Amino acid sequence: MKKLLILFLMMAPLSIIAQTQKFGYVNANAIMQIMPEFTKAQADLQTLEKQYADEFERLRTELEKKGVQFEQLKDSLPENILQRRYNELQELNTRLQQYYQESAQNLEQARMNKLTEVSKVLSDAIQRVGREGGYVCVFDIAGGVPYISETLCEDVSEKVKAALGITGSAASSTKQ
Protein backbone atom coordinates (compact mmCIF):
# COMPACT_ATOMS: atom_id res chain seq x y z
CA MET A 1 0.00 0.00 0.00
CA LYS A 2 2.86 2.34 0.87
CA LYS A 3 4.53 1.63 -2.49
CA LEU A 4 1.27 2.31 -4.30
CA LEU A 5 0.91 5.66 -2.53
CA ILE A 6 4.52 6.60 -3.40
CA LEU A 7 3.96 5.59 -7.04
CA PHE A 8 0.75 7.65 -7.14
CA LEU A 9 2.53 10.69 -5.70
CA MET A 10 5.32 10.31 -8.25
CA MET A 11 2.88 10.01 -11.18
CA ALA A 12 0.68 12.94 -10.13
CA PRO A 13 3.21 15.65 -11.10
CA LEU A 14 3.75 13.99 -14.50
CA SER A 15 0.05 14.07 -15.32
CA ILE A 16 -0.17 17.71 -14.20
CA ILE A 17 2.82 18.61 -16.40
CA ALA A 18 1.32 16.75 -19.36
CA GLN A 19 -1.97 18.59 -18.95
CA THR A 20 -0.33 22.04 -18.85
CA GLN A 21 1.71 21.66 -22.01
CA LYS A 22 0.59 23.92 -24.84
CA PHE A 23 0.79 23.06 -28.51
CA GLY A 24 0.14 25.50 -31.33
CA TYR A 25 -0.23 25.40 -35.08
CA VAL A 26 -0.04 27.81 -38.00
CA ASN A 27 -0.39 27.70 -41.77
CA ALA A 28 2.92 29.32 -42.72
CA ASN A 29 2.08 29.45 -46.44
CA ALA A 30 -1.10 31.43 -45.84
CA ILE A 31 0.72 33.86 -43.55
CA MET A 32 3.62 34.22 -45.97
CA GLN A 33 1.25 35.19 -48.79
CA ILE A 34 0.13 38.29 -46.86
CA MET A 35 3.52 39.35 -45.52
CA PRO A 36 4.76 42.72 -46.85
CA GLU A 37 8.22 41.16 -47.27
CA PHE A 38 6.74 38.53 -49.59
CA THR A 39 4.88 41.14 -51.63
CA LYS A 40 8.07 43.20 -51.98
CA ALA A 41 10.09 40.10 -52.93
CA GLN A 42 7.52 39.25 -55.62
CA ALA A 43 7.69 42.81 -57.01
CA ASP A 44 11.51 42.76 -56.97
CA LEU A 45 11.52 39.43 -58.83
CA GLN A 46 9.08 40.72 -61.44
CA THR A 47 11.31 43.75 -62.01
CA LEU A 48 14.38 41.54 -62.38
CA GLU A 49 12.53 39.19 -64.71
CA LYS A 50 11.48 42.14 -66.90
CA GLN A 51 15.08 43.40 -67.05
CA TYR A 52 16.29 39.99 -68.20
CA ALA A 53 13.46 39.70 -70.74
CA ASP A 54 14.17 43.18 -72.12
CA GLU A 55 17.87 42.44 -72.56
CA PHE A 56 17.10 39.09 -74.16
CA GLU A 57 14.71 40.78 -76.57
CA ARG A 58 17.36 43.40 -77.42
CA LEU A 59 19.91 40.67 -78.20
CA ARG A 60 17.35 38.68 -80.21
CA THR A 61 16.41 41.76 -82.24
CA GLU A 62 20.07 42.49 -82.93
CA LEU A 63 20.63 38.92 -84.11
CA GLU A 64 17.56 39.03 -86.31
CA LYS A 65 18.58 42.38 -87.83
CA LYS A 66 22.10 41.16 -88.59
CA GLY A 67 20.70 37.94 -90.02
CA VAL A 68 18.49 39.87 -92.42
CA GLN A 69 21.44 42.07 -93.44
CA PHE A 70 23.57 38.98 -93.97
CA GLU A 71 20.95 37.41 -96.22
CA GLN A 72 20.59 40.60 -98.25
CA LEU A 73 24.33 41.07 -98.78
CA LYS A 74 25.59 37.49 -98.97
CA ASP A 75 25.62 37.38 -102.76
CA SER A 76 27.55 40.66 -103.09
CA LEU A 77 30.24 40.15 -100.42
CA PRO A 78 33.67 38.61 -100.94
CA GLU A 79 34.10 35.17 -99.36
CA ASN A 80 36.36 36.35 -96.49
CA ILE A 81 33.93 39.12 -95.38
CA LEU A 82 31.00 36.73 -95.79
CA GLN A 83 32.75 34.19 -93.57
CA ARG A 84 33.54 36.85 -90.94
CA ARG A 85 29.92 38.06 -90.85
CA TYR A 86 28.69 34.49 -90.64
CA ASN A 87 31.02 33.91 -87.67
CA GLU A 88 29.71 37.09 -86.04
CA LEU A 89 26.16 35.77 -86.42
CA GLN A 90 27.18 32.45 -84.86
CA GLU A 91 28.87 34.23 -81.94
CA LEU A 92 25.86 36.45 -81.40
CA ASN A 93 23.57 33.42 -81.45
CA THR A 94 25.81 31.68 -78.91
CA ARG A 95 25.78 34.80 -76.70
CA LEU A 96 21.99 34.89 -76.91
CA GLN A 97 21.70 31.26 -75.83
CA GLN A 98 24.20 31.75 -72.99
CA TYR A 99 22.39 34.87 -71.83
CA TYR A 100 19.10 32.98 -71.76
CA GLN A 101 20.57 30.18 -69.65
CA GLU A 102 22.44 32.50 -67.30
CA SER A 103 19.45 34.79 -66.81
CA ALA A 104 17.20 31.81 -66.01
CA GLN A 105 19.74 30.54 -63.46
CA ASN A 106 20.19 34.01 -61.95
CA LEU A 107 16.45 34.51 -61.70
CA GLU A 108 15.99 31.14 -59.99
CA GLN A 109 18.80 31.94 -57.55
CA ALA A 110 17.23 35.32 -56.81
CA ARG A 111 13.87 33.58 -56.19
CA MET A 112 15.49 31.15 -53.76
CA ASN A 113 17.32 33.96 -51.95
CA LYS A 114 14.17 36.08 -51.60
CA LEU A 115 12.12 33.11 -50.41
CA THR A 116 14.83 32.22 -47.88
CA GLU A 117 14.83 35.79 -46.54
CA VAL A 118 11.03 35.86 -46.18
CA SER A 119 10.97 32.36 -44.65
CA LYS A 120 13.57 33.45 -42.09
CA VAL A 121 11.44 36.43 -41.02
CA LEU A 122 8.39 34.18 -40.70
CA SER A 123 10.32 31.46 -38.87
CA ASP A 124 11.69 34.02 -36.41
CA ALA A 125 8.16 35.29 -35.71
CA ILE A 126 6.84 31.75 -35.15
CA GLN A 127 9.72 30.99 -32.79
CA ARG A 128 9.15 34.25 -30.91
CA VAL A 129 5.43 33.47 -30.51
CA GLY A 130 6.31 29.94 -29.38
CA ARG A 131 8.76 31.17 -26.75
CA GLU A 132 6.57 34.03 -25.51
CA GLY A 133 3.44 31.85 -25.44
CA GLY A 134 5.12 28.98 -23.63
CA TYR A 135 4.29 26.45 -26.35
CA VAL A 136 5.99 23.06 -26.37
CA CYS A 137 5.94 23.23 -30.15
CA VAL A 138 4.19 24.99 -33.00
CA PHE A 139 3.25 22.82 -35.98
CA ASP A 140 3.03 24.15 -39.52
CA ILE A 141 -0.10 22.59 -41.01
CA ALA A 142 1.05 23.68 -44.48
CA GLY A 143 3.93 21.24 -44.00
CA GLY A 144 1.62 18.26 -44.08
CA VAL A 145 0.79 17.43 -40.45
CA PRO A 146 -1.86 14.73 -40.93
CA TYR A 147 -3.95 15.62 -37.87
CA ILE A 148 -4.08 18.39 -35.32
CA SER A 149 -6.66 18.42 -32.58
CA GLU A 150 -8.10 21.91 -32.59
CA THR A 151 -9.28 21.38 -29.02
CA LEU A 152 -5.86 20.36 -27.65
CA CYS A 153 -3.79 22.72 -29.82
CA GLU A 154 -4.13 26.43 -30.23
CA ASP A 155 -4.06 28.21 -33.59
CA VAL A 156 -1.36 30.84 -33.10
CA SER A 157 -1.59 32.26 -36.62
CA GLU A 158 -3.04 35.57 -35.43
CA LYS A 159 -0.26 35.90 -32.86
CA VAL A 160 2.36 35.26 -35.57
CA LYS A 161 0.69 37.86 -37.80
CA ALA A 162 0.75 40.31 -34.90
CA ALA A 163 4.44 39.54 -34.33
CA LEU A 164 5.02 40.36 -38.01
CA GLY A 165 2.93 43.53 -37.77
CA ILE A 166 0.23 42.20 -40.10
CA THR A 167 -3.31 43.22 -39.26
CA GLY A 168 -6.54 41.73 -40.51
CA SER A 169 -7.05 38.34 -42.03
CA ALA A 170 -6.52 38.66 -45.75
CA ALA A 171 -6.10 34.91 -46.01
CA SER A 172 -7.39 32.00 -43.98
CA SER A 173 -4.42 30.81 -42.02
CA THR A 174 -5.56 27.61 -40.40
CA LYS A 175 -7.38 25.48 -42.94
CA GLN A 176 -5.50 23.59 -45.64
LOVEXVEX-536695 format. One record per residue: x, y, z of N, C-alpha, C in turn; residue number from 0; residue in three letters. Coordinates in nm, 3 decimals. Example, Ala and Ser with C-alpha at 12.3 -4.5 7.8 and 13.67 -1.06 7.14 Angstrom:
<pts>
((1.319, -0.569, 0.780), (1.230, -0.450, 0.780), (1.320, -0.330, 0.780), 0, "ALA")
((1.285, -0.225, 0.708), (1.367, -0.106, 0.714), (1.290, 0.003, 0.787), 1, "SER")
</pts>
This chain:
<pts>
((0.082, -0.118, 0.000), (0.000, 0.000, 0.000), (0.087, 0.125, 0.000), 0, "MET")
((0.195, 0.121, 0.079), (0.286, 0.234, 0.087), (0.352, 0.259, -0.049), 1, "LYS")
((0.391, 0.150, -0.117), (0.453, 0.163, -0.249), (0.354, 0.221, -0.350), 2, "LYS")
((0.230, 0.180, -0.340), (0.127, 0.231, -0.430), (0.106, 0.381, -0.409), 3, "LEU")
((0.106, 0.424, -0.285), (0.091, 0.566, -0.253), (0.210, 0.646, -0.306), 4, "LEU")
((0.331, 0.592, -0.289), (0.452, 0.660, -0.340), (0.446, 0.668, -0.492), 5, "ILE")
((0.408, 0.560, -0.558), (0.396, 0.559, -0.704), (0.292, 0.661, -0.751), 6, "LEU")
((0.179, 0.669, -0.679), (0.075, 0.765, -0.714), (0.127, 0.908, -0.700), 7, "PHE")
((0.199, 0.935, -0.593), (0.253, 1.069, -0.570), (0.358, 1.105, -0.676), 8, "LEU")
((0.433, 1.005, -0.721), (0.532, 1.031, -0.825), (0.465, 1.056, -0.961), 9, "MET")
((0.356, 0.988, -0.989), (0.288, 1.001, -1.118), (0.203, 1.127, -1.126), 10, "MET")
((0.156, 1.177, -1.014), (0.068, 1.294, -1.013), (0.134, 1.415, -1.078), 11, "ALA")
((0.259, 1.449, -1.044), (0.321, 1.565, -1.110), (0.336, 1.545, -1.261), 12, "PRO")
((0.362, 1.423, -1.306), (0.375, 1.399, -1.450), (0.244, 1.425, -1.523), 13, "LEU")
((0.132, 1.383, -1.465), (0.005, 1.407, -1.532), (-0.030, 1.555, -1.530), 14, "SER")
((0.007, 1.626, -1.426), (-0.017, 1.771, -1.420), (0.067, 1.841, -1.526), 15, "ILE")
((0.193, 1.802, -1.539), (0.282, 1.861, -1.640), (0.228, 1.833, -1.779), 16, "ILE")
((0.183, 1.711, -1.805), (0.132, 1.675, -1.936), (0.007, 1.755, -1.971), 17, "ALA")
((-0.074, 1.785, -1.870), (-0.197, 1.859, -1.895), (-0.170, 2.008, -1.919), 18, "GLN")
((-0.060, 2.061, -1.870), (-0.033, 2.204, -1.885), (0.050, 2.237, -2.007), 19, "THR")
((0.094, 2.138, -2.081), (0.171, 2.166, -2.201), (0.082, 2.225, -2.308), 20, "GLN")
((0.135, 2.326, -2.378), (0.059, 2.392, -2.484), (0.122, 2.360, -2.619), 21, "LYS")
((0.036, 2.331, -2.714), (0.079, 2.306, -2.851), (0.006, 2.406, -2.941), 22, "PHE")
((0.075, 2.455, -3.041), (0.014, 2.550, -3.133), (0.034, 2.505, -3.276), 23, "GLY")
((-0.039, 2.568, -3.366), (-0.023, 2.540, -3.508), (-0.047, 2.665, -3.589), 24, "TYR")
((0.012, 2.670, -3.705), (-0.004, 2.781, -3.800), (-0.008, 2.722, -3.941), 25, "VAL")
((-0.052, 2.802, -4.035), (-0.039, 2.770, -4.177), (0.059, 2.873, -4.232), 26, "ASN")
((0.187, 2.838, -4.235), (0.292, 2.932, -4.272), (0.274, 2.984, -4.414), 27, "ALA")
((0.227, 2.899, -4.505), (0.208, 2.945, -4.644), (0.105, 3.056, -4.652), 28, "ASN")
((-0.005, 3.041, -4.582), (-0.110, 3.143, -4.584), (-0.059, 3.274, -4.524), 29, "ALA")
((0.018, 3.265, -4.416), (0.072, 3.386, -4.355), (0.173, 3.450, -4.448), 30, "ILE")
((0.259, 3.368, -4.508), (0.362, 3.422, -4.597), (0.301, 3.501, -4.711), 31, "MET")
((0.189, 3.453, -4.764), (0.125, 3.519, -4.879), (0.081, 3.662, -4.847), 32, "GLN")
((0.059, 3.694, -4.721), (0.013, 3.829, -4.686), (0.121, 3.912, -4.619), 33, "ILE")
((0.242, 3.858, -4.612), (0.352, 3.935, -4.552), (0.400, 4.044, -4.649), 34, "MET")
((0.423, 4.165, -4.599), (0.476, 4.272, -4.685), (0.611, 4.234, -4.747), 35, "PRO")
((0.692, 4.160, -4.675), (0.822, 4.116, -4.727), (0.805, 4.026, -4.849), 36, "GLU")
((0.702, 3.943, -4.846), (0.674, 3.853, -4.959), (0.627, 3.933, -5.080), 37, "PHE")
((0.538, 4.029, -5.055), (0.488, 4.114, -5.163), (0.602, 4.191, -5.228), 38, "THR")
((0.693, 4.245, -5.146), (0.807, 4.320, -5.198), (0.900, 4.226, -5.276), 39, "LYS")
((0.923, 4.107, -5.224), (1.009, 4.010, -5.293), (0.949, 3.976, -5.430), 40, "ALA")
((0.818, 3.956, -5.435), (0.752, 3.925, -5.562), (0.770, 4.041, -5.661), 41, "GLN")
((0.753, 4.164, -5.614), (0.769, 4.281, -5.701), (0.914, 4.292, -5.750), 42, "ALA")
((1.010, 4.271, -5.660), (1.151, 4.276, -5.697), (1.183, 4.170, -5.804), 43, "ASP")
((1.128, 4.051, -5.787), (1.152, 3.943, -5.883), (1.089, 3.974, -6.019), 44, "LEU")
((0.971, 4.034, -6.017), (0.908, 4.072, -6.144), (0.990, 4.178, -6.216), 45, "GLN")
((1.046, 4.273, -6.142), (1.131, 4.375, -6.201), (1.255, 4.312, -6.262), 46, "THR")
((1.318, 4.222, -6.188), (1.438, 4.154, -6.238), (1.406, 4.071, -6.362), 47, "LEU")
((1.294, 4.001, -6.357), (1.253, 3.919, -6.471), (1.231, 4.005, -6.596), 48, "GLU")
((1.170, 4.124, -6.577), (1.148, 4.214, -6.690), (1.281, 4.265, -6.746), 49, "LYS")
((1.376, 4.295, -6.658), (1.508, 4.340, -6.705), (1.575, 4.233, -6.790), 50, "GLN")
((1.570, 4.110, -6.743), (1.629, 3.999, -6.820), (1.557, 3.981, -6.953), 51, "TYR")
((1.425, 3.988, -6.950), (1.346, 3.970, -7.074), (1.375, 4.083, -7.173), 52, "ALA")
((1.387, 4.205, -7.123), (1.417, 4.318, -7.212), (1.554, 4.302, -7.278), 53, "ASP")
((1.652, 4.262, -7.200), (1.787, 4.244, -7.256), (1.789, 4.129, -7.356), 54, "GLU")
((1.718, 4.022, -7.323), (1.710, 3.909, -7.416), (1.646, 3.954, -7.547), 55, "PHE")
((1.539, 4.030, -7.537), (1.471, 4.078, -7.657), (1.562, 4.170, -7.739), 56, "GLU")
((1.642, 4.253, -7.672), (1.736, 4.340, -7.742), (1.839, 4.257, -7.820), 57, "ARG")
((1.894, 4.155, -7.754), (1.991, 4.067, -7.820), (1.927, 3.990, -7.936), 58, "LEU")
((1.805, 3.943, -7.917), (1.735, 3.868, -8.021), (1.707, 3.957, -8.142), 59, "ARG")
((1.667, 4.081, -8.116), (1.641, 4.176, -8.224), (1.769, 4.207, -8.301), 60, "THR")
((1.878, 4.224, -8.229), (2.007, 4.249, -8.293), (2.047, 4.131, -8.382), 61, "GLU")
((2.031, 4.011, -8.332), (2.063, 3.892, -8.411), (1.976, 3.884, -8.536), 62, "LEU")
((1.849, 3.909, -8.518), (1.756, 3.903, -8.631), (1.792, 4.009, -8.737), 63, "GLU")
((1.823, 4.128, -8.691), (1.858, 4.238, -8.783), (1.985, 4.204, -8.862), 64, "LYS")
((2.086, 4.154, -8.792), (2.210, 4.116, -8.859), (2.191, 3.997, -8.952), 65, "LYS")
((2.101, 3.909, -8.916), (2.070, 3.794, -9.002), (2.006, 3.839, -9.132), 66, "GLY")
((1.914, 3.934, -9.123), (1.849, 3.987, -9.242), (1.952, 4.058, -9.331), 67, "VAL")
((2.039, 4.137, -9.267), (2.144, 4.207, -9.344), (2.236, 4.106, -9.413), 68, "GLN")
((2.270, 4.001, -9.341), (2.357, 3.898, -9.397), (2.293, 3.837, -9.522), 69, "PHE")
((2.166, 3.802, -9.509), (2.095, 3.741, -9.622), (2.088, 3.835, -9.742), 70, "GLU")
((2.069, 3.963, -9.715), (2.059, 4.060, -9.825), (2.193, 4.080, -9.896), 71, "GLN")
((2.302, 4.074, -9.822), (2.433, 4.107, -9.878), (2.518, 3.984, -9.913), 72, "LEU")
((2.473, 3.866, -9.882), (2.559, 3.749, -9.897), (2.604, 3.723, -10.041), 73, "LYS")
((2.523, 3.760, -10.136), (2.562, 3.738, -10.276), (2.661, 3.843, -10.327), 74, "ASP")
((2.669, 3.958, -10.261), (2.755, 4.066, -10.309), (2.885, 4.081, -10.230), 75, "SER")
((2.904, 4.002, -10.126), (3.024, 4.015, -10.042), (3.131, 3.915, -10.084), 76, "LEU")
((3.258, 3.957, -10.070), (3.367, 3.861, -10.094), (3.361, 3.749, -9.989), 77, "PRO")
((3.417, 3.638, -10.021), (3.410, 3.517, -9.936), (3.465, 3.542, -9.796), 78, "GLU")
((3.577, 3.614, -9.782), (3.636, 3.635, -9.649), (3.547, 3.723, -9.560), 79, "ASN")
((3.484, 3.827, -9.616), (3.393, 3.912, -9.538), (3.266, 3.834, -9.506), 80, "ILE")
((3.218, 3.757, -9.600), (3.100, 3.673, -9.579), (3.124, 3.575, -9.464), 81, "LEU")
((3.242, 3.513, -9.464), (3.275, 3.419, -9.357), (3.283, 3.490, -9.222), 82, "GLN")
((3.342, 3.609, -9.219), (3.354, 3.685, -9.094), (3.215, 3.723, -9.040), 83, "ARG")
((3.128, 3.768, -9.128), (2.992, 3.806, -9.085), (2.913, 3.683, -9.039), 84, "ARG")
((2.934, 3.573, -9.105), (2.869, 3.449, -9.064), (2.916, 3.409, -8.924), 85, "TYR")
((3.046, 3.421, -8.900), (3.102, 3.391, -8.767), (3.046, 3.485, -8.661), 86, "ASN")
((3.030, 3.612, -8.697), (2.971, 3.709, -8.604), (2.829, 3.668, -8.567), 87, "GLU")
((2.753, 3.624, -8.668), (2.616, 3.577, -8.642), (2.616, 3.455, -8.549), 88, "LEU")
((2.707, 3.363, -8.571), (2.718, 3.245, -8.486), (2.752, 3.285, -8.342), 89, "GLN")
((2.847, 3.376, -8.328), (2.887, 3.423, -8.194), (2.772, 3.493, -8.123), 90, "GLU")
((2.700, 3.576, -8.198), (2.586, 3.645, -8.140), (2.477, 3.546, -8.099), 91, "LEU")
((2.455, 3.446, -8.179), (2.357, 3.342, -8.145), (2.400, 3.266, -8.019), 92, "ASN")
((2.528, 3.236, -8.009), (2.581, 3.168, -7.891), (2.565, 3.256, -7.767), 93, "THR")
((2.595, 3.385, -7.781), (2.578, 3.480, -7.670), (2.433, 3.485, -7.625), 94, "ARG")
((2.342, 3.486, -7.722), (2.199, 3.489, -7.691), (2.158, 3.366, -7.611), 95, "LEU")
((2.203, 3.249, -7.654), (2.170, 3.126, -7.583), (2.231, 3.124, -7.443), 96, "GLN")
((2.355, 3.169, -7.430), (2.420, 3.175, -7.299), (2.348, 3.273, -7.208), 97, "GLN")
((2.310, 3.386, -7.263), (2.239, 3.487, -7.183), (2.108, 3.429, -7.131), 98, "TYR")
((2.036, 3.358, -7.217), (1.910, 3.298, -7.176), (1.931, 3.201, -7.060), 99, "TYR")
((2.030, 3.115, -7.071), (2.057, 3.018, -6.965), (2.102, 3.086, -6.836), 100, "GLN")
((2.193, 3.181, -6.848), (2.244, 3.250, -6.730), (2.134, 3.332, -6.661), 101, "GLU")
((2.052, 3.398, -6.741), (1.945, 3.479, -6.681), (1.844, 3.389, -6.609), 102, "SER")
((1.813, 3.274, -6.666), (1.720, 3.181, -6.601), (1.779, 3.130, -6.469), 103, "ALA")
((1.908, 3.099, -6.469), (1.974, 3.054, -6.346), (1.978, 3.166, -6.242), 104, "GLN")
((2.013, 3.286, -6.287), (2.019, 3.401, -6.195), (1.882, 3.433, -6.136), 105, "ASN")
((1.780, 3.424, -6.218), (1.645, 3.451, -6.170), (1.602, 3.346, -6.068), 106, "LEU")
((1.633, 3.220, -6.094), (1.599, 3.114, -5.999), (1.674, 3.131, -5.868), 107, "GLU")
((1.801, 3.169, -5.876), (1.880, 3.194, -5.755), (1.823, 3.311, -5.677), 108, "GLN")
((1.783, 3.416, -5.747), (1.723, 3.532, -5.681), (1.592, 3.492, -5.612), 109, "ALA")
((1.512, 3.408, -5.679), (1.387, 3.358, -5.619), (1.416, 3.282, -5.489), 110, "ARG")
((1.514, 3.194, -5.495), (1.549, 3.115, -5.376), (1.597, 3.205, -5.264), 111, "MET")
((1.681, 3.304, -5.296), (1.732, 3.396, -5.195), (1.620, 3.476, -5.130), 112, "ASN")
((1.529, 3.529, -5.212), (1.417, 3.608, -5.160), (1.327, 3.521, -5.072), 113, "LYS")
((1.297, 3.401, -5.119), (1.212, 3.311, -5.041), (1.278, 3.274, -4.908), 114, "LEU")
((1.409, 3.253, -4.911), (1.483, 3.222, -4.788), (1.475, 3.338, -4.690), 115, "THR")
((1.490, 3.460, -4.741), (1.483, 3.579, -4.654), (1.345, 3.591, -4.590), 116, "GLU")
((1.239, 3.575, -4.670), (1.103, 3.586, -4.618), (1.074, 3.473, -4.520), 117, "VAL")
((1.118, 3.352, -4.554), (1.097, 3.236, -4.465), (1.166, 3.256, -4.331), 118, "SER")
((1.283, 3.319, -4.333), (1.357, 3.345, -4.209), (1.279, 3.441, -4.119), 119, "LYS")
((1.224, 3.547, -4.179), (1.144, 3.643, -4.102), (1.024, 3.573, -4.040), 120, "VAL")
((0.955, 3.491, -4.119), (0.839, 3.418, -4.070), (0.878, 3.318, -3.961), 121, "LEU")
((0.985, 3.244, -3.984), (1.032, 3.146, -3.887), (1.068, 3.214, -3.754), 122, "SER")
((1.134, 3.329, -3.762), (1.169, 3.402, -3.641), (1.044, 3.444, -3.564), 123, "ASP")
((0.941, 3.489, -3.636), (0.816, 3.529, -3.571), (0.747, 3.410, -3.505), 124, "ALA")
((0.745, 3.296, -3.573), (0.684, 3.175, -3.515), (0.760, 3.132, -3.390), 125, "ILE")
((0.892, 3.136, -3.396), (0.972, 3.099, -3.279), (0.949, 3.197, -3.163), 126, "GLN")
((0.938, 3.324, -3.196), (0.915, 3.425, -3.091), (0.779, 3.401, -3.025), 127, "ARG")
((0.676, 3.375, -3.105), (0.543, 3.347, -3.051), (0.547, 3.219, -2.967), 128, "VAL")
((0.619, 3.118, -3.014), (0.631, 2.994, -2.938), (0.696, 3.014, -2.803), 129, "GLY")
((0.806, 3.090, -2.802), (0.876, 3.117, -2.675), (0.789, 3.202, -2.581), 130, "ARG")
((0.735, 3.312, -2.635), (0.657, 3.403, -2.551), (0.528, 3.340, -2.503), 131, "GLU")
((0.469, 3.250, -2.582), (0.344, 3.185, -2.544), (0.362, 3.060, -2.461), 132, "GLY")
((0.486, 3.018, -2.442), (0.512, 2.898, -2.363), (0.467, 2.769, -2.430), 133, "GLY")
((0.471, 2.764, -2.561), (0.429, 2.645, -2.635), (0.541, 2.542, -2.636), 134, "TYR")
((0.503, 2.415, -2.625), (0.599, 2.306, -2.637), (0.650, 2.302, -2.780), 135, "VAL")
((0.558, 2.315, -2.874), (0.594, 2.323, -3.015), (0.481, 2.389, -3.092), 136, "CYS")
((0.517, 2.439, -3.209), (0.419, 2.499, -3.300), (0.433, 2.425, -3.432), 137, "VAL")
((0.325, 2.359, -3.474), (0.325, 2.282, -3.598), (0.285, 2.372, -3.714), 138, "PHE")
((0.342, 2.345, -3.829), (0.303, 2.415, -3.952), (0.212, 2.321, -4.029), 139, "ASP")
((0.083, 2.350, -4.033), (-0.010, 2.259, -4.101), (0.010, 2.261, -4.252), 140, "ILE")
((0.074, 2.364, -4.304), (0.105, 2.368, -4.448), (0.212, 2.264, -4.482), 141, "ALA")
((0.286, 2.221, -4.380), (0.393, 2.124, -4.400), (0.345, 1.981, -4.404), 142, "GLY")
((0.215, 1.960, -4.391), (0.162, 1.826, -4.408), (0.141, 1.749, -4.280), 143, "GLY")
((0.112, 1.814, -4.169), (0.079, 1.743, -4.045), (-0.056, 1.676, -4.068), 144, "VAL")
((-0.063, 1.544, -4.056), (-0.186, 1.473, -4.093), (-0.305, 1.503, -4.003), 145, "PRO")
((-0.283, 1.534, -3.877), (-0.395, 1.562, -3.787), (-0.349, 1.654, -3.676), 146, "TYR")
((-0.431, 1.751, -3.647), (-0.408, 1.839, -3.532), (-0.542, 1.855, -3.462), 147, "ILE")
((-0.544, 1.824, -3.335), (-0.666, 1.842, -3.258), (-0.682, 1.990, -3.228), 148, "SER")
((-0.788, 2.049, -3.281), (-0.810, 2.191, -3.259), (-0.855, 2.220, -3.117), 149, "GLU")
((-0.891, 2.116, -3.041), (-0.928, 2.138, -2.902), (-0.807, 2.129, -2.810), 150, "THR")
((-0.705, 2.051, -2.849), (-0.586, 2.036, -2.765), (-0.472, 2.127, -2.809), 151, "LEU")
((-0.480, 2.180, -2.930), (-0.379, 2.272, -2.982), (-0.443, 2.407, -3.005), 152, "CYS")
((-0.363, 2.508, -3.001), (-0.413, 2.643, -3.023), (-0.360, 2.696, -3.156), 153, "GLU")
((-0.447, 2.756, -3.234), (-0.406, 2.821, -3.359), (-0.340, 2.953, -3.320), 154, "ASP")
((-0.211, 2.964, -3.346), (-0.136, 3.084, -3.310), (-0.109, 3.172, -3.431), 155, "VAL")
((-0.181, 3.149, -3.539), (-0.159, 3.226, -3.662), (-0.177, 3.376, -3.639), 156, "SER")
((-0.281, 3.414, -3.567), (-0.304, 3.557, -3.543), (-0.192, 3.618, -3.459), 157, "GLU")
((-0.138, 3.540, -3.366), (-0.026, 3.590, -3.286), (0.099, 3.607, -3.372), 158, "LYS")
((0.121, 3.515, -3.466), (0.236, 3.526, -3.557), (0.218, 3.647, -3.647), 159, "VAL")
((0.095, 3.667, -3.698), (0.069, 3.786, -3.780), (0.096, 3.913, -3.700), 160, "LYS")
((0.051, 3.913, -3.575), (0.075, 4.031, -3.490), (0.225, 4.052, -3.468), 161, "ALA")
((0.298, 3.943, -3.451), (0.444, 3.954, -3.433), (0.511, 4.009, -3.559), 162, "ALA")
((0.450, 3.985, -3.674), (0.502, 4.036, -3.801), (0.448, 4.175, -3.833), 163, "LEU")
((0.353, 4.223, -3.752), (0.293, 4.353, -3.777), (0.186, 4.351, -3.884), 164, "GLY")
((0.129, 4.234, -3.909), (0.023, 4.220, -4.010), (-0.110, 4.226, -3.939), 165, "ILE")
((-0.199, 4.313, -3.987), (-0.331, 4.322, -3.926), (-0.435, 4.267, -4.022), 166, "THR")
((-0.548, 4.227, -3.967), (-0.654, 4.173, -4.051), (-0.626, 4.029, -4.089), 167, "GLY")
((-0.722, 3.973, -4.159), (-0.705, 3.834, -4.203), (-0.734, 3.826, -4.351), 168, "SER")
((-0.638, 3.867, -4.430), (-0.652, 3.866, -4.575), (-0.659, 3.724, -4.630), 169, "ALA")
((-0.606, 3.630, -4.556), (-0.610, 3.491, -4.601), (-0.639, 3.402, -4.482), 170, "ALA")
((-0.713, 3.296, -4.504), (-0.739, 3.200, -4.398), (-0.608, 3.131, -4.365), 171, "SER")
((-0.573, 3.131, -4.239), (-0.442, 3.081, -4.202), (-0.444, 2.941, -4.146), 172, "SER")
((-0.558, 2.889, -4.110), (-0.556, 2.761, -4.040), (-0.600, 2.644, -4.125), 173, "THR")
((-0.686, 2.662, -4.217), (-0.738, 2.548, -4.294), (-0.651, 2.524, -4.416), 174, "LYS")
((-0.632, 2.396, -4.447), (-0.550, 2.359, -4.564), (-0.632, 2.365, -4.689), 175, "GLN")
</pts>
